[in-house]
Amino acid sequence: MNYPPHPVQFSRRTPVFGRALVATSHYLASKAGISVMERGGNAVDAAIATAAMLTLVEPTGCGLGSDAFAIIHDGKQLHGLNSSGPSPQGAHRDFYRKLGGIPERGWHAVTVPGAVAGWASLSKEFGKLAFEELFDEVVDQAERGFHVTPVVAHLWHRNAQILRSQPGFEEMFMRQGKAPVPGSLFQQQGMAESFRLIARSGGRDFYEGYLAEQIIRSAKHHDALMNEHDLAGMKPEWVPVISQEFGQAQLHELPPNGQGIAASMALGILRHTDFDHYGSRDARRLHLTIEAMKLAFADLQTHVADPRHMKIGHQQMLDDQYLAERAALINPHQASHFGAGAPPPGGTVYLCAADKNGLMVSFIQSNYMGMGSGVCIPGTGIHLQNRGANFVMDEEHPNCVAGGKRPFHTIIPGFVTGHDGGRMATGVMGAFMQAQGHVQMVINTQIDGMDVQTAIDYPRWRYIEGKKIELEAGFDLLLADELIRMGHEVQTMAASQNGGFGGAQLIATLPSQDGYVGGSDPRKDGQVMMMG
């Protein structure tokens, strides 16, 4: 990586160096993580404290009712955690057929939240401090209140227009009937008490105690499918990562039910093209990357689901001969349509942490579509995800809705290891931007040699559907013109226009292996914090 003394035109920040780092989309979350490390905690402890704080200060992306995924590097090997919850056992296709389909919001879109169980599992396997000690910062902040940041306030207002009619939403998130404006002080007393219960019970209260009772009481009141057995049955799963060689590095992702395999497939497809023949500012290289991403999405939306229900395994999807066959479908001079569907919007938070002993965490949690289902549990600070909206009604599709089944998931943590021993925790929040963001971060850092902050700040592209792509404002206009000549339908958008270009956080080891360098996305309200 190169570290220019003056950031280039699209880079607004410089990288942060330290022996221990936390990078998140909100400064209070980064502060909570560093505070835990200063008290003797490790990177996993910091990640849990950070994730907890994000449920408070960035409710537009996650909450206590979220799902979560993580990749841990313990200094020797990688470990993957899937803490996404299943649908209620009573969630059958006939039920939704009578409703006219699967709703995007409300109780009937809610699946079992996995985030809290994921925190507890991470702490048990890799934590250093007691689980109960990881929530002091968020309890204090919830009681004292926090000042709402600009990006969060914008998204809060946008979500409120859609969700205000959902159970408990106005009471929890629209005090005096309005979403908070930037700088507003917002308190969550009920959430502080929920965190105390979670801390004291090792997370079990959320699934089998007082909090579980409050969730099920609301579910019954609104004739929802979820019951106490659904909650009590939530079990995180430790899984092996999947890996894809690219250049002098490997990208590591979690296997399905998430979309990480799309990033792996896209890079694998690119290995069978002339990608290496072109420079970083050559439209032909960008064209190949976009087309590879299209092919990966086409397979993703056809085959990926709860792995227990997939008809084609992820090993087959990553078979090198198959990827070569997919690459052969690319016209190197003309945009094509490979049949991928239109990606929906999303709402997610990503964080990464690294400590002085070499432990690194890539972690992501999400409510989906911003503030999830909109369902809020009175007096608790809990708002619930809507991952059930990702199921489909087609009986022949592996992702068809069924009871006790994990839905297809958009949220993915990533991790990169280099042939030189380098390591990098990486993630890009934002629905179907995530896999595309992983590909762009790998290319920016591992192929083009950008430092982590420049790689984050660099203008992004986003595939939408068919031949439609969006380019972020600031993208090279000459490249855009070349893409148009190749048949791409190009639209340029500001990052703030719809949040569709996501938000990235990166932490990488230094070549000397005596510290880390981190970057945080200016498209969000976050920053990297260090412990020297």
Residue pairs with C-beta under 8 A, 6 or more apart in sequence:
1 445
1 449
1 450
1 451
1 452
1 508
1 517
2 449
2 450
2 451
3 14
3 15
3 451
4 451
4 454
7 13
7 14
7 453
7 454
7 457
8 454
9 474
10 457
10 458
10 459
10 474
11 453
11 454
11 457
11 458
12 457
12 522
13 453
13 457
13 519
13 520
13 522
14 453
15 451
15 452
15 453
15 517
15 518
15 519
15 528
16 453
16 517
16 518
16 519
16 520
16 527
16 528
16 529
16 530
17 510
17 515
17 516
17 517
17 518
17 530
18 515
18 516
18 518
18 530
18 531
18 532
19 356
19 514
19 515
19 516
19 530
19 531
19 532
20 34
20 37
20 43
20 46
20 353
20 354
20 355
20 356
20 516
20 530
20 531
21 352
21 353
21 354
21 507
21 516
21 517
21 518
21 528
21 529
21 530
21 531
22 29
22 30
22 33
22 34
22 37
22 46
22 47
22 50
22 351
22 352
22 353
22 528
22 529
23 30
23 351
23 352
23 353
23 505
23 506
23 507
23 518
23 519
23 520
23 526
23 527
23 528
23 529
24 30
24 33
24 50
24 54
24 349
24 350
24 351
24 505
24 520
24 526
24 527
25 54
25 58
25 61
25 349
25 350
25 351
25 429
25 503
25 505
25 520
25 521
25 524
25 525
25 526
26 53
26 54
26 57
26 58
26 149
26 152
26 349
26 524
26 525
26 526
27 149
27 525
27 526
27 527
27 529
28 53
28 57
28 141
28 146
29 50
29 51
29 53
29 54
29 57
29 58
29 351
29 526
30 50
30 520
30 526
30 527
30 528
30 529
31 137
31 529
32 49
32 50
32 52
32 53
32 137
32 138
32 141
33 46
33 47
33 49
33 50
33 53
33 351
33 353
33 529
34 46
34 529
34 530
34 531
35 49
35 137
36 45
36 46
36 49
36 129
36 133
36 134
36 137
37 43
37 45
37 46
37 353
37 355
37 531
38 531
39 129
39 133
40 128
40 129
41 49
41 127
41 128
41 129
41 133
41 134
42 126
42 127
42 128
42 129
42 355
42 357
42 359
43 353
43 354
43 355
43 359
43 360
43 361
44 72
44 122
44 123
44 126
44 127
44 128
44 353
44 359
44 361
45 123
45 127
45 128
45 129
45 133
45 134
46 353
46 355
46 361
47 70
47 122
47 351
47 352
47 353
47 361
47 363
48 119
48 122
48 123
48 127
48 131
48 134
49 134
49 135
49 137
49 138
50 351
50 353
50 363
51 62
51 68
51 115
51 119
51 349
51 351
51 363
51 365
52 119
52 134
52 135
52 137
52 138
52 195
53 137
53 138
53 141
54 61
54 62
54 349
54 351
54 365
55 62
55 63
55 64
55 66
55 115
55 138
55 191
55 365
56 138
56 141
56 142
56 146
56 188
56 191
56 381
57 141
57 146
57 149
57 152
58 152
58 349
58 525
59 152
59 156
59 173
59 367
59 371
59 383
60 152
60 155
60 156
60 159
60 347
60 370
60 371
61 155
61 347
61 348
61 349
61 366
61 367
61 370
61 429
62 115
62 347
62 348
62 349
62 365
62 366
62 367
63 367
63 371
63 372
63 382
63 383
63 384
63 385
64 113
64 115
64 116
64 191
64 194
64 198
64 206
64 380
64 381
64 382
64 383
65 110
65 113
65 115
65 367
65 372
65 373
65 375
65 382
65 383
65 384
65 385
66 113
66 114
66 115
66 365
66 366
66 367
66 372
66 385
67 83
67 84
67 85
67 111
67 113
67 114
67 115
67 118
67 365
67 366
67 385
67 387
67 409
67 411
68 81
68 83
68 84
68 114
68 115
68 118
68 119
68 363
68 364
68 365
68 366
68 411
69 80
69 81
69 82
69 83
69 84
69 118
69 254
69 258
69 363
69 364
69 365
69 409
69 411
69 412
69 413
70 80
70 81
70 83
70 118
70 122
70 361
70 362
70 363
70 364
70 413
71 78
71 79
71 80
71 81
71 241
71 252
71 254
71 361
71 362
71 413
71 414
71 415
71 425
72 78
72 79
72 80
72 81
72 122
72 126
72 359
72 360
72 361
72 362
73 79
73 358
73 359
73 360
73 361
73 415
73 417
73 423
73 425
74 126
74 358
74 359
75 357
75 358
75 359
78 241
78 252
78 415
78 417
79 125
79 126
79 238
79 241
80 238
80 239
80 240
80 241
80 254
80 255
81 118
81 121
81 122
81 236
81 237
81 238
81 239
82 236
82 237
82 238
82 239
82 254
82 257
82 258
83 114
83 115
83 117
83 118
83 121
83 236
83 237
84 111
84 114
84 257
84 258
84 387
84 406
84 407
84 409
85 111
85 112
85 113
85 114
85 117
85 234
85 387
85 406
86 111
86 112
86 230
86 233
86 234
86 306
86 404
86 405
86 406
87 111
87 112
87 225
87 388
87 391
87 401
87 402
87 403
87 404
87 405
87 406
87 407
88 111
88 112
88 224
88 225
88 226
88 227
88 230
88 403
88 404
89 225
89 227
89 229
89 230
89 403
89 404
90 225
90 227
90 403
91 225
91 388
91 401
91 402
91 403
91 405
92 401
92 402
92 403
93 393
93 395
93 400
93 401
93 402
95 225
96 102
96 108
96 393
96 401
97 393
99 108
101 393
102 108
102 109
102 388
102 389
102 391
102 392
102 393
102 401
103 109
103 389
104 369
104 386
104 389
105 162
105 163
105 166
105 369
105 373
105 374
105 386
105 389
106 166
106 167
106 222
106 373
106 374
106 375
106 386
107 167
107 218
107 219
107 222
107 223
107 224
107 225
107 226
107 373
107 375
108 224
108 225
108 388
109 373
109 386
109 387
109 388
109 389
110 224
110 226
110 373
110 375
110 384
110 385
110 386
110 387
110 388
111 385
111 387
111 388
111 406
111 407
112 226
112 230
112 231
112 233
112 234
113 206
113 234
113 384
113 385
114 234
114 236
115 365
116 198
116 203
116 206
116 207
117 203
117 206
117 207
117 234
117 235
117 236
118 236
118 365
119 131
119 134
119 203
120 131
120 202
120 203
120 204
121 236
121 238
122 361
123 131
123 134
123 202
124 131
125 238
126 359
127 134
131 199
131 202
131 203
132 199
132 200
132 202
133 199
134 199
135 195
135 196
135 198
135 199
138 192
138 195
139 192
139 195
139 196
139 199
142 187
142 188
142 189
142 191
142 192
142 195
142 381
143 187
143 189
143 192
144 187
145 185
145 186
145 187
145 188
146 185
146 186
147 183
147 184
147 185
147 186
148 156
148 180
148 181
148 182
148 183
148 184
148 185
148 186
149 182
149 525
150 182
150 525
151 496
151 523
151 524
151 525
152 525
153 179
153 180
153 181
153 182
153 184
154 496
155 347
155 370
155 499
156 173
156 179
156 180
156 371
157 179
158 370
159 179
159 347
159 370
159 371
159 374
160 169
160 173
160 174
160 178
160 179
162 370
162 374
163 169
163 173
163 371
163 374
164 170
164 174
165 374
166 373
166 374
166 375
166 376
167 218
167 221
167 222
167 374
167 375
167 376
168 218
168 375
168 376
168 377
168 378
168 383
169 371
169 374
169 375
169 376
169 383
170 177
171 376
171 378
172 376
172 378
172 381
172 383
173 179
173 371
173 376
173 383
175 186
180 186
188 381
190 378
190 379
190 380
190 381
191 380
191 381
191 382
192 381
193 380
194 206
194 211
194 380
194 381
194 382
197 205
197 206
197 209
197 210
197 211
198 205
198 206
198 211
201 209
205 211
205 212
206 212
206 231
207 231
207 232
207 234
208 228
208 231
208 232
211 377
211 380
211 382
212 228
212 231
212 232
213 228
214 377
214 378
214 379
214 380
214 382
215 226
215 231
215 377
215 382
215 384
216 226
216 227
216 228
216 231
218 224
218 375
218 377
218 378
219 225
219 226
219 227
222 375
239 254
239 255
240 255
241 252
241 253
241 254
241 255
241 415
242 252
242 253
242 254
242 255
242 260
242 261
242 264
242 314
242 318
243 250
243 251
243 252
243 253
243 264
244 250
244 251
244 253
244 263
244 264
244 265
244 267
244 268
244 318
245 271
246 267
246 268
246 270
246 271
246 442
246 446
246 447
247 446
247 447
248 418
248 419
248 420
248 446
249 416
249 417
249 418
249 419
249 422
249 442
249 446
250 416
250 417
250 418
251 263
251 264
251 267
251 414
251 415
251 416
251 438
251 442
252 414
252 415
252 416
252 417
253 260
253 261
253 263
253 264
253 412
253 414
253 438
254 260
254 412
254 413
255 261
255 307
255 314
256 304
256 305
256 306
256 307
256 310
256 314
256 408
257 304
257 305
257 306
257 307
257 406
257 407
257 408
257 409
258 304
258 408
258 409
258 410
258 411
258 412
259 300
259 304
259 408
259 409
259 410
259 412
259 432
259 434
259 435
260 412
260 413
260 414
260 435
260 438
261 296
261 300
261 304
261 314
261 317
261 318
262 293
262 296
262 297
262 299
262 300
262 435
263 296
263 412
263 414
263 434
263 435
263 436
263 438
263 439
263 442
264 318
265 292
265 295
265 296
265 299
265 300
265 317
265 318
265 323
265 326
266 289
266 292
266 293
266 295
266 296
266 435
266 439
267 292
267 439
267 442
268 318
268 320
268 323
269 292
269 295
269 296
269 323
269 326
269 327
269 330
270 288
270 289
270 292
270 327
271 323
271 327
272 323
272 324
272 327
272 328
273 288
273 292
273 327
273 330
273 332
274 284
274 288
274 332
275 285
275 288
275 289
278 284
278 285
278 288
279 285
280 447
280 448
281 476
281 479
283 478
283 479
283 482
283 483
283 486
284 332
286 461
286 479
286 483
287 332
287 335
287 482
287 483
287 486
287 488
288 330
288 332
289 439
289 443
290 335
290 461
290 463
290 469
290 483
290 488
291 330
291 331
291 335
291 336
291 338
292 327
292 330
293 435
293 436
293 439
293 463
294 336
294 337
294 338
294 340
294 463
295 326
295 327
295 329
295 330
295 338
296 435
297 338
297 340
297 341
297 343
297 432
297 435
297 463
298 338
298 339
298 340
299 317
299 326
300 340
300 435
301 340
301 341
303 310
303 311
303 312
303 317
303 398
304 310
304 398
304 399
304 408
305 397
305 398
305 399
305 405
305 406
305 407
305 408
306 398
306 399
306 405
306 406
306 407
306 408
307 313
307 314
308 405
309 398
309 399
309 400
309 402
309 405
310 398
311 398
316 322
329 336
329 338
330 336
333 486
334 486
334 487
335 467
335 483
335 486
335 487
335 488
335 489
336 467
337 466
337 467
340 463
340 465
341 465
342 464
342 465
343 431
343 432
343 433
343 463
343 464
343 465
344 369
344 431
344 432
345 369
345 370
345 431
345 498
345 499
345 500
346 366
346 368
346 369
346 370
346 410
346 411
346 429
346 430
346 431
346 432
346 433
346 434
347 366
347 367
347 368
347 369
347 370
347 371
347 372
347 431
348 364
348 365
348 366
348 367
348 368
348 410
348 411
348 429
348 430
348 431
348 434
349 364
349 365
349 366
349 429
350 363
350 364
350 413
350 427
350 428
350 429
350 503
350 504
350 505
351 361
351 363
351 364
351 427
351 505
352 360
352 361
352 362
352 363
352 425
352 426
352 427
352 505
352 506
352 507
352 518
353 360
353 361
353 363
353 425
353 507
354 360
354 361
354 425
354 507
354 509
354 516
354 518
356 531
360 415
360 423
360 425
360 507
360 509
361 425
362 413
362 414
362 415
362 425
362 426
362 427
363 413
363 427
364 411
364 412
364 413
364 427
364 429
365 411
366 385
366 410
366 411
366 429
367 373
367 383
367 384
367 385
367 386
368 385
368 386
368 387
368 389
368 390
368 410
369 386
369 389
369 431
371 383
372 383
372 384
372 385
372 386
373 383
373 384
373 385
373 386
374 383
374 386
375 383
375 384
376 382
376 383
376 384
377 383
377 384
387 407
387 409
388 401
388 407
390 399
390 407
390 408
390 409
390 410
391 399
391 400
391 401
391 405
391 407
391 408
392 399
392 400
392 401
393 400
393 401
394 400
399 407
399 408
401 407
410 431
410 432
410 434
411 429
411 434
412 427
412 434
412 435
412 438
413 425
413 427
414 425
414 426
414 427
414 438
414 441
415 423
415 424
415 425
415 426
416 422
416 423
416 424
416 426
416 442
416 445
416 446
416 508
417 423
417 424
418 424
418 446
420 511
421 509
421 513
422 508
422 509
422 511
423 508
423 509
424 445
424 452
424 506
424 507
424 508
424 509
425 505
425 506
425 507
425 508
426 438
426 441
426 442
426 504
426 505
426 506
427 434
427 437
427 438
427 504
427 505
428 434
428 436
428 437
428 438
428 440
428 441
428 502
428 503
428 504
429 502
429 503
429 504
430 437
430 499
430 500
430 501
430 502
430 503
431 500
431 502
433 460
433 462
433 500
433 501
433 502
434 502
436 460
436 461
436 462
436 463
437 460
437 502
437 504
440 458
440 460
440 461
441 455
441 456
441 504
441 506
444 450
444 454
444 455
444 458
445 451
445 452
445 455
445 506
445 508
450 458
451 517
451 519
452 506
452 507
452 508
452 517
452 518
452 519
453 506
453 519
453 520
454 519
455 504
455 506
455 519
456 504
456 505
456 506
456 519
456 520
456 521
456 522
457 519
457 521
457 522
459 471
459 472
459 473
459 474
459 475
459 476
460 471
460 472
460 475
460 495
460 501
460 502
461 469
461 470
461 471
461 472
461 475
462 469
462 470
462 471
462 472
462 500
462 501
463 469
464 470
466 489
467 487
467 488
467 489
468 488
468 489
468 491
469 483
469 488
469 489
469 490
469 491
470 490
470 491
470 492
470 493
470 500
470 501
471 480
471 483
471 490
471 491
471 492
471 493
472 492
472 493
472 494
472 495
472 501
473 492
473 493
473 494
473 495
475 492
480 490
480 492
483 490
484 490
493 500
493 501
495 501
495 523
496 523
499 523
501 523
502 521
502 523
503 521
503 523
503 524
503 526
504 519
504 521
505 518
505 519
505 520
505 521
505 526
505 528
506 518
506 519
507 516
507 517
507 518
507 528
508 516
508 517
508 518
509 515
509 516
510 516
510 517
518 528
518 530
519 528
520 526
520 527
520 528
